Amino acid sequence: MRPVTIYAEATPNPSTMKFVADVMLISDGNTAEFLSQQSAKGHCSLAEALFNFPFVQGVFIASNFITITKSEALQWEYISNELQAFVVDWVKKNDVIVEKVPSLVEVSCDVSEEQSTKTTMIEAPVIKTETDQMIVNLLDEYVAPAVASDGGAISFQSFDEITGTVTVVLKGACSGCPSSTATLKGGIESLLKSHMPEIQEVVALAD
């Protein structure tokens, strides 16, 4: 087994906890998010195993950290040590954590007045224009590092030239975070508008 150290870190989203390792868990700038055990099958055995904990509702992996989303049934003080020990043991025994990076992005969407949710799979974006690439560059340079430090990720999905609307995908701790809407509007939208006047609005795909 390889030596591994992992520590737990709170995020702005009270439903998520970030577990940071001293080894890389996924390479080449990739990320992997799973909102169900079924979606993890064939892609990440660790995520699939984590869903065996009844309180785990989401697993997000990027660079050297795993962000786990829990249900409201239990507080972190009762489960964080157990999850940390489980992840440490798994990473020590397995050099490859994400066996296959998913080609589709899974997002959760409200489907009823009772706020129940379902998951939807979407295709990875295709950068079609120079404007698309400029938006991607701005997100990568100014936004992504801060979002990653909070245990999440943001990625470009599309730009509507007619309405000036940029659609992004929020993952990990940022998905469902109470403060994500304020960050999206007050921070990211303002940043993109200041660099590119043609942008009128920024929305999240899961909204």
N, C-alpha and C positions, 0 to 999 in steps of 0.2 A: 504493500500500500504506500502511496505517496503522502508526504506530510502536507497537511492542509490546515489553514486557519480561516475561520469564518466568524464574522461578528454581525450582530443584528443592529439595525439602525431604523429609527422611526422615520416616517415620511409625512408630508402635509396631509395625506389621505389617511384618516383614522382606521380605515378598513384594510390598509396594506402595511406590510413590514418588508424592509429591504435587508437581504442577507448578503454581505459583501465578503468575497473570497480573495485570497492572495494568489490565486491562479486564474487564468482565463477559462471561462465556461463556454464561450461561443466565439468564433473567430471571424475575421474579415469584415468587421463592422455590422454583422448580421444581428437580428433580434428574433426572438420567438415568443409568441404569446399563446396561451392555451386557456380557454374558458370552460373546458369540459374534458373529462377523461377520454372520451371518444376522440376528440380532436388531437390529443397527445399521442395516441397509438400510432406506432410506426415512425414517430418523429422524435420523441423524448421520453425515454423510460423513466427518468427521474420525475418529470411532471406527471406522468401517468400514475406513478406510485404515490405522489403527494395527494392526488385526488382520492386516495383511499382514506385519508383523514376526512371525516364527515364535515368539518368546518372549512375546508379549503374550497374556494370558489374560482380561483384564477391563479395562474403561474406565468410570470413574465421573466425571460432570461435575456440579458444583454451584457456584453463584455465580461466583467468579473463579478456580476451580481445577479441574484434571483429576487424578484419581488413577488411576494405571495399575498393574495387577497383572501380574506376570511369572511365568514358569515357573521351576523351580529349575535349569534348564540353565545359566544365565549369572548372574553377579553384577552388581549395579547399577553398579559401577565401570567395567564394559565397555560398558554400553548407555545409561546415563542421559544422557550428552551427546548421543548420537545422537537419542534420543527428544525431548530438550529442543529441539534444533535443528529437528526435524521439526514439533513443535507450534508453535514460534515462527513458522516460515515459513507454516504453514497459517493461523494466527490473523491474521497480517499481511494475508493475501490474501483472507480471508473475514470479512465482518462478522457473518454468522449462523453460529454454530457448531453449534447443535442445531436442525435444520430442523423437527422435530416431536417434541414430548415424548411418550415412550411412555405409553400409558394402562395398561399392565400392568407389573408388577414382576417381574423375572427373578431367581430365587434358585437356588443350587446345593445339591444334596442328595446325601448318600452313598447309593449304591444297592447296594453289595455289601460282602462282608467285605474285599475288597482295597482298599476306600476309593476306588473309582472314583466319579465324580460325573456327574450329569446336571443339566440346567437345567430349571426348571419356571416357568411363567408364572402369576402370581396377579393377581387383580383388586385394584385400589386399594380401600382400606377405605371403608366408609360409616359415618359417625358417626351412630349410631342413638339413643343416650341421652345424658342429661346427664352421666352418669358417664364415658362415652366421651370427651366433650368435655373434661372435667376432666383426664383422663389425657393427652390431646393437649396441653392447655395446659401441664401440668407438664413434659412432654417437650420442648416447644418452648422453654420459658423456662429450664429448669435443665440439660437434657441436650444438646440439639441443638448449642448453640454450642461446647461442649467437644469433641463428637464431630467437628464440622466442622473444628476446628483440627487434628485428627489425620488429616484427609483422608477422612473418612467421613460417614455420615448414619444417622440412626435415625428410623423412622416407626412410628406406631401401626398395628396390623393388626386386633386384636379384643380384647374383654374378655368372659370367660366368667363370668357372675354366679354360677353354681352353684359352680364351683371357685375363683373369685377369681383366675383366671389371666389375666394380660395377655400378649398375643403381640405382639412387635414385629418389624420387618424391619431388619436391619443391612445397610448398603451401603458400597461403596467400601473403604477401608482396614479398616473394622471387620468386614467379612465374611471369616471365616476367620482372623482375627487370633488368635494364641495367647493374648493377654491379654483378649480380648473377653468370654469366659465369666466371668472374675473381675470385670470391670467391670460386666457385666450383673447378677450376683448381689450383689456387694459394694457397688456404687454405685447403679445405677438401681433395683434392687429395693428396697433400703433407703430410697431417697428416696421412691418412690411409696408404700411402706407407711407411712412416717411422716406423709404427707399424707392418705392414704386407707386407713383400717383394713380396708376390705372387700377390699383386694388381698392375696393370699396368695403369689403367685409371678409372676415375669416370665420369659418364655422367648422365644427367637429363633426365627422361623419356619424358618430353615435348619438348626436343630439336628436 
